[in-house]
Structure formats: structure tokens, C-alpha cells
Amino acid sequence: MSDQSVQNTLSYHRLGIQNRKCKVVKRQLFQKMKQDKSKEKRKKKKADREMREALGEDAPPKPVPQTTESLRPDDETYVGEDEEVMNDTQHDEFSNYFNREIEPKILITTNKKSSLETRKLLDELVNVIPNSCYCKRGKVDMKDMVKQATDKEFTDIIVMNEDMKKPNSIIICHLPHGPTATFRLTSVKLKKQLKRHGNATSHKPEIILNNFNTRLGHSVGRMLASIFPFDPQFRGRNVVTFHNQRDYIFFRRHRYVFKNNKRVGLQELGPRLTLKLRRLQKGTFDTQGGEYEWYYNHKQMDVSRRTFFL
């Protein structure tokens, strides 16, 4: 090896060592900068808290953080204490459930050729929803299945579809007169995939619907609530949550854990799902002659990131 090649090799290694040293120094400086920022934030919060305690009722209102949801424009369909909305809910498709005239009876099935992953998720859904049963679909069409389920006095049908052997959508059809909702399904985690998960009991869960504020969201929330029994068994401490945030519906199931007389924790039971509404159809499932109450069109609806529909 010539002297020139030896010099090139030594300079290359020297340059690599310098780069590694710089990376370590940069990382240390960045971590120190983050620590200093967090210390300043804590000092500011502490001073603000002490100032509010000193002023009492004369303290200025807390500033509202500017998030995508707080900057949401006014929606004409926002549901408040509106008499028209209350009158509509007394005569809609779910009124007999909320008047406690019927008990939910749910039929859960899949597409015609389901995979193992989809069936695992269905097993956990049957465990989550009381008074539900799984029925193998076979080659039965959706319209025929609606007729058969109506004759057997089922109140809802839940159909799990899949793509590439993974569940990707859910259809919920309320019987006997609809409506029918189609949701995109993402972020699926089964019970065994959750850390420190608990084992569920057979008690009827408590239902929490959060942030369904528009007329469309009000209808979707009532449809999701009508799947579960109206009277929960609080002794089981089970709670099912449908939390809407930016039109994504997060499904979670937890159990209250009382650590002492003052502290209460939550233990997740699984599964964990994320739903996004794709279409809401009047009546039962009908892709050809059905009338759509709402349909997702990304070219028209994704113009602004601050516009939400639920």
C-alpha cells in the first residue's frame, strides 16, 4: 500500500470519528435545550397557579389553546338544547330502544370468505356486545340476510369486511327500517396485543358517547348506543367509550379500578378500534336503489382541515 493511500485511509477514519463526536454533542445540547424549556414551562405554570390562587374569583380567564378543533368554524347543524331535535329523536328509528320498548339483539357476521384475523376480532366483539351472536355467512347475500334477521327479530346486523386478509370496514344495519352506516376500520388491536390488559366479565357495560355534536353525529351516536343494552350493570365496573375527535371515532373498553377511597384508575380490556364514517344510508342495506343521507367525498370535504361533520 502506498503512502498516499495510507494517508487517505487515516483521514477518512479521522473524519468519521469527528462526525460521531459531533452527533453526540448535538444530541446532548438538544436534550439540555429540551430540559431548559420544560423547566421554564413548569416555572410559568407554577407562577400562574399561584397568581390565580391569590386573586381568587378576580383571576383572568384561562387562555384557550388554539387547536384544530378550537378553530373549527361554526356549524349550522350543531345540536344544542333544540326542541326540534328533541322532537325528532322521539320519533326516529331508535326511539323504541331509548323508550325501553325493545331489547337489543345483534347478529354479527363477516364477508363471504373471512380470514383468521377477522374471526379473532369478531370473537372479541361478541364478548363486548351483550345479547349478540356470530353466524357464519356462507354464500348468503346481504339483502337476504336482512330479511332472515328481521324474521328472527334481530335489531341490528354488524358485518365485518376485510381486505388483504385484514378487517378494513364495518357495516351496521339497524332493523327493520334502517338506517345503515358504513365505517372504515383502522388501528385494530386485539386484547392480547395490549399491555397489562384485563379479563372482561359478562356484566352489561356502561356506554359513554363523547363529542357527537352535529345532527349527523347525533344520529351516529344514537345508532352506536342502540347496539348495547339500555340498563348497564354498574357492579361489573365495565365501560365502553365511543370518543369522536376530528371525525375519528375511537372505541375503547375499560374497567374501573378503585385503588383507594380517593384514587380511581382504568384498566383496558380490549379490543381497540378506530372508526371513520364513510356513508349513512336511509333504510336497510341497498347499494343500487338506496338513498344516502350522507356520503363521504374527499374532493369536496377535504378542502379545509378545520371542517368536521360529526
ROVEX-985341 format. One record per residue: x, y negated, z negated of N, C-alpha, C, O, CB in turn; residue in three letters. Coordinates in steps of 0.001 Angstrom, whole numbers, plus 500000, padded with zeros to 6 digits. Atoms other than C-alpha are relative to their C-alpha. Glycine has a CB too. Layout:
<pts>
XYZXYZXYZXYZXYZala ...
</pts>
This chain:
<pts>
500854501193500000500000500000500000500892498753500000501843498672499222499032499996498759met 499190501210499872501402496588500985499731499052498848498739499168498129499723499300501334ser 500156500979501073501943493670498604498761499133500201498117498729499233501239499118499909asp 501184500828499734499183491688500340498708500701499584497813500068499023499934499637501483gln 501196499247500381496591494442499813499878500121498498498769500096497963500020501382500626ser 500032499923501454497591494775496147499507498679499413498722498672498465501392500351499446val 500448501295500480497110491051495639498505499792500230497812499254499367500785498898500677gln 501438500122499714493678491149497320499170500827499019498111500391498569499699500444501445asn 500724499145500939492624494046495069499946499375498605498896499392497963500655501381499929thr 499959500631501317493731492240491883499106498770499939498407498559498947501428499620499643leu 500861501181499986491991489014492888498526500390500018497707499693499419500323499122501208ser 501396499541499961488758490966493622499528500416498615498428500061498191499844501175500983tyr 500382499564501334488769492595490180499918498823499037499036498775498179500987501036499478his 500016501170500860489606489282488505498714499196500207498125498690499252501230499125500268arg 501227500732499692486666487635490290498773500697499412497861500040498909499840499850501515leu 501118499272500571484304490424489200499897499832498497498795499713497961500115501450500334gly 500008500199501451485338490044485552499484498611499655498718498445498706501408500203499416ile 500475501360500254484765486305485719498490499898500170497809499249499376500698499012500931gln 501459500023499793481281486824487132499262500651498839498241500137498382499632500712501308asn 500663499341501130480389489252484368500057499139498746499090499099497985500639501361499726arg 499903500893501154481637486823481736499021498845500133498382498461499154501430499467499847lys 500931501103499797479604484018483250498557500449499750497761499710499171500145499438501422cys 501362499500500211476480486158483221499699500141498514498602499816498059499805501351500707lys 500212499847501433476949486938479550499825498644499338498953498475498485501166500756499360val 500101501341500575477493483275478700498672499349500368498025498723499529501166499125500474val 501281500567499567474486482208480756498843500611499225497909499913498831499795500219501504lys 501067499347500743472332484781479022499948499501498561498871499259498016500185501512500025arg 499965500500501369473486483632475607499479498567499896498739498237498969501414500073499460gln 500486501377500008472869479967476456498491499932500212497804499121499591500712499187501071leu 501436499986499743469415480773477811499219500458498774498176499889498450499684500902501185phe 500666499540501218468470482717474686500023498927498914499037498744498200500662501279499485gln 499915501071500987469714479855472485499031498866500339498423498277499445501436499463499919lys 500936501039499588467668477379474527498569500396499661497795499558499199500132499723501501met 501342499536500336464524479509474074499759499952498488498668499598498039499786501425500523lys 500146500060501455465158479757470327499812498567499516499001498313498626501218500623499321gln 500157501400500389465564475983470039498613499474500348498017498726499574501063499144500675asp 501340500439499610462321475412471950498938500550499065498006499841498687499699500424501428lys 500987499403500910460416477830469732500069499345498618499035499174497971500231501524499878ser 499876500692501274461803476117466613499320498639500044498643498253499092501465499843499625lys 500643501295499856460657472732467901498477500132500017497767499306499443500483499313501273glu 501446499773499968457198474130468609499463500288498606498424499757498214499659501157500943lys 500453499679501358456908475571465117500005498771499107499080498572498319500881501085499388arg 499947501230500787458014472275463554498846499065500358498234498449499486501339499289500214lys 501083500873499555455492470375465658498645500505499503497812499713499061499995499895501529lys 501254499430500491452659472766464741499854499801498489498768499501497994499925501493500344lys 500059500167501450453565472572461055499688498554499637498878498300498745501323500436499355lys 500275501410500273453620468756461111498565499629500360497923498855499650500974499114500769ala 501375500279499600450310468658462975499006500588499001497990499962498699499732500555501397asp 500887499376500984448715471069460479499985499205498696498925498998498104500432501449499731arg 499945500791501224449928469041457507499278498665500158498625498187499230501446499764499596glu 500685501263499749448647465841459113498496500182499985497780499333499454500441499410501329met 501441499748499978445200467378459701499474500292498597498375499864498246499675501170500939arg 500426499730501369445027468665456127499946498708499177499079498548498318500947501014499338glu 499981501257500740445921465205454833498838499090500398498242498430499546501323499281500227ala 501081500875499535443354463387456999498623500593499741497653499856499560500160499719501479leu 501296499361500248440588465944456474499043499800501159499372500123502300499378499457498726gly 501010500189498958437435465023458390500361498882500977499830498833502086498658499702499365glu 499592501098499115439106461911459846501074500401500998501550499559501760500496498843499180asp 498945499556499086441621464012461768499495499950501445498319500216501692500470501437499639ala 500420500036498596441555463593465561499690501403500510500228502379499985501087499349500872pro 500324498665499468440064466449467617501213500665500634502100500004501174498874499903501027pro 498886499253499424442403469175468747499985499888501517498916499957502123499942501474499573lys 499965500073498535443577468820472357499665501353500636500111502398500162501384499525500475pro 500387498779499295442079471364474758501068500334501029501358499500501886498607499843500681val 498981499664499007444762473220476729499402500101501396498295500610501575500687501313499633pro 500462499986498615444437472850480482500362501337500642501496501559501065500614498821500804gln 499844498711499349443969476347481833499112500060501236498355499133501522499662501148499028thr 500819499839498806442368477663484980498521500028499652497692499528500413500388501271500742thr 501402499935500397439147478345483076499498498661499451498345498296499680499805501092498958glu 500449501288500536439055474981481265499821498964501102499037498028500946500992499485498964ser 500135500906498860439456473193484617498946500475500989498861499957502102501329499851500706leu 501048499472499132436556475170486078498948498925500289498465498282499357499340501236499356arg 501024501017499697434116472871487932498630500408499480498368501583499223499924499754501510pro 501360499743500480430516472538486783499249500904500966499321500747502185499237498682499810asp 500754499040499200428286475358487964498512499784499758498062499721498614500411501464499658asp 501442500213500123424598474815488684499291501209499417498222501080498821499405499664501349glu 500638498772500480423844478427487792500409500356498574500130501464498117500336501149500923thr 499589499735501383425311478144484281498767500216499123497815499437499173500862498830499447tyr 501137499613500825422971479802481785500220499487498583501173499886497914499802501541500008val 499997500447501390422328477976478533498705500430499334498207501529499579500181498465499907gly 501315499747500613419182477805476423498921499495500960498307498451500741499876499295498587glu 500917500384498928416978477674479505498729500841499882498796502068499815500664500185501406asp 501272499276500107413293478583479254499716500813501257499124501890501184498850499022499742glu 500233499267498749413196479616482909500753501326499999500226502352500429500427499151501212glu 499213498767500069415973482142482352499375500975499011499319502176499278501456499695499600val 500624499130500988414252483483479234498728500643500547498446501807500262499687499216498731met 501209499434499404411010483942481155500332501050501050499640502062501171499152498898500619asn 499602499017498984412809485728483984500475501302499370500180502384499878501101499427500887asp 499494498784500635414526488145481614498882500839499373499055502042499174501026499638498939thr 501105499236500567411184489141480113499277500843501036498495501728500688499023499073499339gln 500709499264498948410017490442483498500953500564501046500520500894502150498980499098500673his 499072499448499017413186491676485205500058501516499895499265502123499175501398499404499814asp 499917498542499952414270495265485869500455500631498696500253501827498483500928500411501088glu 499467499457501246415875495640482433499145499641498785499536499913497650501410499506499789phe 500823500449501123413041494226480324499479501170499171499375501057497950498830499169500507ser 500511498865500775411678497665479366501068500587499089500752501157498044499470501079500934asn 498923499540500882415098498574477971500156499067498805500232499533497668501327500095500771tyr 499800500944501096415501495380475918498756499884499120498849499429497980500376498630500551phe 501210499923500835411895495742474714499883501337499283498893501604498602498756499770500851asn 499922498689500664412875499227473491498858500920500403498347501690499591499998499823498490arg 501050499126499503410294500930475650500565501312500542499859502320500578499203499291501080glu 499377498791499460412758503445477157501352500202499325501924499273498755500161499907501552ile 498679499645500502415924505224476057500894500301501205500490501062502084499931501227499017glu 499136499760498835418886505188478489500336501477500172500625502184499206501287499196499872pro 499620498641499635419559508464480262500818499886501287500277499540502337498729500945500184lys 499055500342498949422622508298482524500478501265500706500835502256500069501193499217499422ile 499432498945499165423667510559485395501323499490500565501357498455501230499013500418501149leu 498665500382499544427411510388486156500485501035500999500426502237500739500993499871498807ile 499514499105498967428865511845489335501128499324500773501543498217500428498855500414500949thr 498872500492499228431615511339491923499638499978501482498486500198501857501252500871499755thr 500184499829498567432065511221495666499971501490500339500080502337499453501122499279500788asn 500256498600499624431637514414497634501198500912499747501017502097499468499614500077501462lys 498801499202500271435249515595497203500856499224499006501612498331499391500804500315501324lys 499302500746501047436681514412493901501301500700499629501438501916499765499103499840498755ser 498700499496500408440231514817492650500037500222498490499078499916497782501110499032500428ser 499855499712501421441519515855489247500050498717499179499484498670498086501256500827499754leu 499904501260500742442332512265488187498618499382499793498322498855498720500918499009500739glu 501351500553500122438764511160488880499175500786498998498424500199498219499299499991501357thr 500773499189500947437295514064486940500465499787498562499658499867497636500108501480500363arg 499516500312501351439531513270483955499372498709499481498968498623498322501537499880499990lys 500624501255500408438203509720483909498512500186499718497973499578498794500198498935501077leu 501425499745500221434633510992484192499760500698498660498782500404497973499428500849501142leu 500145499327501296435126513270481191500037498989498854499289499116497884501111501053499813asp 499921500996501059436109510267479100498801499055500034498350498601498982501295499207500119glu 501191500844499918433195508174480407498787500695499396497968500053498737499716499622501453leu 501099499244500624430763510922479396500120499951498486499112499922497779499997501469500487val 499785500107501436432326510758475948499685498603499481499270498451498332501430500366499659asn 500249501382500411431952506955475849498513499701499976498019499106499018500715499025500934val 501407500367499828428329506694477043499114501073499377499102502201499869499654499811501505ile 500909499003500583425802508461474785498860500344500962498482499539501814499424499483498669pro 501137499522499201422996510472476393500310499944501498499461499573502309498744499165499692asn 499597499932498594424939510857479644500470501404500316500902502140499429501112498968500317ser 499583498670499578425740513959481649500660499918501369500323499062502186498798500971500031cys 499307499934498717428027514834484535499351501070500865499056502171500399501512500292499804tyr 500582499055499047426582516515487602500870500024501244501142498978501832498529499619500355cys 499195499871498792428689517835490455499153499644501212498049500158501391500575501430500135lys 500810500546498910427567516045493583499830500986501144498734501110501691500622498724500521arg 500096499106498849428347518617496245499880499219501299500666498307501553498809500938499846gly 500204500670498714427038517522499655498720499147500014498193498830501080499942501038501123lys 501241500764500088424032515545498413500277498541500346501236497956499843499374500118498584val 499873501418499667423602512078499947499528499137498836498812499591497944499197499668501272asp 500307500917501099423244509053497724498495499753499885497965499721498775500737498670500198met 501443500275500048419600508358498684499238501193499426498318501018498627499468499660501408lys 500656498810500552418561511949497963500288500146498506499428500575497737500461501260500749asp 499649499913501417420410511821494656499189499008499174498819499309498039501498499748499805met 500823500983500697418494508660493690498592500542499788498023500383498708499953498679500784val 501345499432500126415177510408494371499961501109498947499048501155498123499525500546501355lys 499979498898500957416152513510492389500188499489498570499554499985497638501115500990500356gln 499784500542501347417432511462489447498769499267499481498477499313498286501200499057499995ala 501225500685500421414250509365489402498940501002499568498223500771498594499458499116501134thr 500971498971500379412116512511489312500326500624498650499427501039497920499944501084501062asp 499590499426501288414147513776486341500114498955498897500669499220497830501325500714500152lys 500114501078500991413609510445484521501352499488499509501494499127498341499192500478498820glu 498757500685500320417184509216484588499788498499500181499024498076501049501173500514500894phe 500136501456499916417510505459484034501099499352500836500906498257501363500005499403498611thr 498883500559499232420882504919485766500811501129500614500854502249500106500901499109499105asp 499032499111499363423310506596488144501321499255500087501369498107500528499514500466501419ile 498644500542499878427057505969487929500777500915500934500927502107500664500710499879498596ile 499254499233499003429071507092490956501428499474500034501651498276500209499331499904501415val 498589500345499972432872507116490852500572500397501355500571501574501716500772500693498841met 499353499745498712434583506772494249501504499923499850502015499367498878499517499000501065asn 498546499944500088438240507305494968500633499773501361499987499899502401500451501339499427glu 499190500162498794440967506579497499501401500495499681501972500146498647500021498505500492asp 498674499401500217444238508477497845500042500778498680501039500758497957501092498904500004met 500125499160501187443028510789495042500119499215498697500530499757497671501046501079500030lys 500032500822501204442748507883492586498708499202499988498326498662501026501235499058499926lys 501268500756500049439491506230491380500227498526500319501125497888499770499341500139498611pro 499812501393499579439068502830493025498725499164499947498799497943500089500548499967501394asn 501235500789500073435384501823492699498940500766499227498983501991499109499483499649501415ser 501126499444500756432229502372490640498713499377500530498631498165500733500158499739498457ile 501336500453499607428610502137491781499047500303498842498965501437498371499521500699501337ile 501005499840501058425937501572489119498648499675500611498417498549501052500304499076498753ile 501336500159499423422362502060490333498967500171498893498871501233498279499754501025501155cys 501036499960501026419521501213487950498712500544500615498282500116501686499768498588499383his 501202499332499485416428503379488371498777499529499222498888499175498049500139501545499906leu 500274499501498638413758503399489603500020498914501086499916499238502269498656500682500019pro 500167501078499027413743499955491285501255499148500172501179498058500738498852499120499587his 498781500773499841417362498798491144500184499014498862499442499048497881499989499267501324gly 499082500235498887419457496692491246501170500977500019501282501852499161500525498591499939pro 498827499160499817422676498343492452501231499114500089501280498192500902499862500887501264thr 498777500796500034426117496937491678501186500877500366501271502035499958500207499359498607ala 498760499325499610429461497915493214501173499214499439501285498008499656500111500137501553thr 498844500627500627432670497198491298501280500624500542501346501829500787499934500139498461phe 498663499479499732436293497508492289500629500406498678500476499707497676500885498948500740arg 499445499431501226438179499603489729501526499965500071502121500505501004499491501455499783leu 498542500081500065441794498848488742500455500196498563499651500236497632500507498643500552thr 499350499933501329444211499233485824499364501071499121498982500804497981499918498634499290ser 500606498889500734442858502620484744501050500657499112502125501037499576499382501039500976val 499143499280500930444439504124481648499132500931499166498176500496498522500801499018499094lys 500733499028500794443174507292480036500450499947498537501414499265498187500193501414500571leu 499725500041501435443183507927476312501415500469499689502085499881498840498992500856499242lys 498674499460500292446386509976476377501117499061500426502248499199499962500176501334500681lys 498981500947499549448223507136478130500130498791499083501009497954499290499686499538501399gln 499963501123500930447533504697475277500794500369498757500667501477498235498579499566499616leu 499202499756501191449936504385472379499134499854498745498312498945498633501201499034499946lys 500688500019501301448592505132468898498482499933500161497808499199499438500484498810499163arg 501447499966499794445099505859470207499330500851498932499957501701498301499664500540501398his 500784499229500955442369507231468002499085500980500706498987500973501933499187499076499112gly 500963499038499477439826510008468470498589499503499685498263499199498538500241501423499396asn 501340500554500152436258508881469034499063500989499334499279502200499376499443499588501350ala 501064499195500582433220510145467174498759499914500890498759499201501893499679499531498552thr 501219499955499188429730510814468515498996498912499635497850498970500081499345501349499860ser 500912501071500383428209507668466973499719499084501188500563498912502068500580499193498829his 500352500959498962426391505213469212500780498703499790500769498152498689498475499727500002lys 499126501162500207428721502262469830499234498683500002498122498579500519501070499960501070pro 500470501377499923428120498577469315500507499386501303501644499645501697500476499170498764glu 499658500580498702428156496580472589500252498505499840499451497791499237498873500256501038ile 499650501417500008429885493201472969500155499543501448500981500073502192501313499739499179ile 499907500622498679429335491136476128500540498589499811499946497781499098498605499983500733leu 499318501273500237431666488165476332500199499246501310500747499784502272501355500234499311asn 499694500958498938431718485200478730499260500300501304499800500052502382501488499985500257asn 500862499866498818428901486158481140499047498799499991497966498866499406499200501386499999phe 500662501288500219427686482585481555499100499549501140498244498694500914501023498958499760asn 500821500437498878426110482221485021498798500925500166498678501937499475500830499957501296thr 501158499135499736422863483651486377500446501368500507499898502396500108499056499340501024arg 499468498724499509424838486301488256500656500776498868500426501977498723501012499766501139leu 499364499322501118426950487077485198498997500497498976499194501550498369500984499083499338gly 501049499578500926423809487235483050499358501310500478499101502206499673498925498892499859his 500590498773499456422323489881485367500957501177499887500548502284499535499601499796501460ser 499009498929500089425548491892485465500168500452498552500278501649498284501352499537500576val 499878499639501411425859491758481677498825500820499497499009501766498731500137498759499164gly 501173499226500410422312492998481186500034501406500600499605502366499961498707499277500419arg 499887498673499390422966495852483615500992500865499233500714502037498977500427499883501472met 499006499228500739426107496933481737499496500366498610499779501457498114501305499219499894leu 500516499702501341424342496691478374498932501081500032498812501858499084499434498742499361ala 501106499039499934421387498796479554500474501439500156499665502363500074499085499649501147ser 499473498635499899423679501809480031500085500654498622499983501875498503501389499994500669ile 499783499480501348424165502175476275498720499891499175497867499057499478501152499245499306phe 501183500082500868421554502801473556499891498641499326500895497996499025500042501097498939pro 500241501339500535419963499682472116500373499901498529500834498850498084498545499617500187phe 499751500016501442420396500638468440501329500686499698501393501916499709498844500693499232asp 498705499369500316424086501195467552500020500578498594499254500168497723501136498989500152pro 499795499404501324425195503321464623501262499366499398502384499778499692500132501583500088gln 498874500760500532427368500922462646500882500831499073502020500453498792499495498785499265phe 499209499152500889428528503710460365501233500552500725502272500773500102499137501157499459arg 498877499469499235430770505014463171501083498983500283502195499365500647499510500553501283gly 499034501089499797432528501595463497500570499984501417501687499512501632501138500120498995arg 499556500014498604432780502077467276499430498783500708498275498419500491499576501298500730asn 500435501175499264432578499057469560500538500084501424501711500386501645500474498695499302val 499645500055498578432586498812473367499886498548500447498864497900500222499074500941500870val 499935501405499614433584495453474829500095499872501513500899500543502161501195499307499328thr 499889500435498611432948494008478285500359498514499958499511497666499679498656500263500817phe 499512501383500088435048490841478433500258499480501408501093500014502137501300499909499130his 499835500607498685434743488666481528500984498840499910500798497914499121498641499520500559asn 499019501077499925437746486490482322500420499832501454501046500709502050501236500292499088gln 499683500317498599438116484841485733499439501045500952500094501443501915501513499890500192arg 500747499033499190435584487292487212500571501418499925500135502290500676499979499546501441asp 499523498641500275437568490311485999499357500455498693499439499765497676501582500060499916tyr 500695499464501169435591492469483560500893501073499377501142502116499982498585500584500386ile 499110499079500702437848494194481029499168500872499061498443500376498199501101499224499212phe 500729499023500807436411497341479475500953500578498961502018501095499298499390501133500892phe 499209499444501095437758498381476071499079500670498989497924500279498825500848498899499318arg 500731499352501099436641500717473286500923500082498782502045500581498870499493501434500419arg 499209500043501219437869500266469727499207500562498824498007500821498914500449498566499703his 500605499651501282437186501353466177500518499012498954501709498705498904500327501487499593arg 499600500853501106437180499020463188500765500832498965500341501927498597498764499317499356tyr 499212499350501052439854499968460646500125499017498847500778497982498982501419500447500525val 499950500868501173439411498428457190501243500348499186501304501390498534498708500145499134phe 498745499760500713442908498116455714499863499708498521500415500430497690501114499156500589lys 500311500318501394441729496452452504498742499145499990498024499086500989501197499260499291asn 501228500801500109438973494139451273500026498742500850498981498138501090499764499618498567asn 499883501247499256440303491226453330500456500188501437500159499350502288500945499090499302lys 499418499804498672442040492668456378499282501112500754498988502178500213501494500321499888arg 500647499020499106440404494467459302500814500077501279501188499051501848498502499608500311val 499260499790498763442231495968462268499155500733501023498026501135500740501280500772499729gly 500662499298498910441283497577465586500901501114500505502101500919500698499637499028501146leu 499294498860499420442310500979466878499345500348501330498150500639501382499989501227499034gln 500562499752498673441871501545470599499752501492500184500581502327499822500942499465501108glu 500399498616499794440068504735471559500108500439501450500223501632501732498597500200499521leu 499896499659498588440243504555475350498676500492500576497777500866499822501067501052500197gly 498998500418499006439790504634478236500028498491500182499258497766499552499725500668501339pro 499825501425499730440878501238479546499805499764501501500480500375502330501414499501499527arg 500354500256498598439390499845482781499926498502500253499750497708499329498652500672500363leu 500235501365499543439219496611484755499080500057501210499373500744502189501343499272500344thr 501004500010498942436180495933486953499943498629500644500172497614499987498619500393499451leu 500259501261499308435557493276489580498824500212500948498839501108501792501271499500500777lys 501226499841499228432136492803491144500271499733501477500897498737501840498900499058499475leu 499883500151498558432038493299494909498671499643500649498628498829501572500542501269500608arg 501328500331499451428314493206495638498924500438499013499080501394498253499778500682501392arg 501185499701500798424961493199493904498816500065500944498477499081501602499772498932498875leu 501065499740499038422088494686495873498669500144499286498587500781498237500304501259500819gln 501347499820500526418371494420495199499509501398500346499788501912501429499036498924500559lys 500508498653499753416644497772494870501086501039499785502180500729499313499443500110501417gly 499048498904500137418364501136494869500970500008501172500897499160502062499266501345499903thr 498904499964499040421332502143496990499482500146501431498789501110501755500955501145499667phe 500393499970498600420770501342500678500969499109500776500845497885500735498511499530500189asp 498973500779499306423721500264502849499498499384501297500094498425501786501193500869500291thr 500465500502498709421672499672506006498868498986499851498963497881500386499541501155500870gln 501149500886500102418340498118505051499898499258498693498902498578498448498772500767500204gly 500065500642501304419198496847501576500238498503500083500944498024500971501003500622499070gly 499832501445500079419009493169500648500993499686498881500811500109497739498631499285499754glu 498938500301500955422113491809498916499710498677499289499498497643499922501371499943500713tyr 500160501211500798421659489338496092501294499192499949501264497962499913499548500355498587glu 498685500660500002425399488566496036500995500930500671500968502143500461500466499636498541trp 499014499223499258428263489691498261501320499248499983501354498042500227499530500266501461tyr 498686500634500073431984489010497883500577499819501390500721500779502147500956500826499131tyr 499373500340498719433518487242500883501249499180499686501156498013499304499006499203500948asn 498768500653500452437158486385500279500344498767500838501022497870500337501158500987500044his 499684501152499166437375483926503203499272498743499525499793497634499651499645500291501451lys 500774501145500469434676481697501717500128499768498500499994498635498039498554500186500354gln 500035500108501454435028482423497990501369499826499366501455499426498204499347501205499428met 498663500133500550438809482404497534500662498692500411501889498596500437500851501164500432asp 499439501280499600439220478806498668500645499303498811501739498753498938498919499110500615val 499489500638501207439712477486495114500201501044498909499345501904498702499041498891499518ser 499720499061501080441312479396492253499244499661498726499240500446497777501478500032499718arg 500734500419501184439179477468489768498517500296500103497758499949499199500206498534499759arg 501425499679499806435848478707491126499753501441499608500382502354500142499561499758501472thr 500366498665500451434313481690489344498500500169500112497760499187500162500472500250498553phe 501408499723499700430952483385489795499287500725498856498058500782498852499897500829501269phe 500639499310501127430320485344486573500034499130498742499544499544497692500697501353499729leu 
</pts>
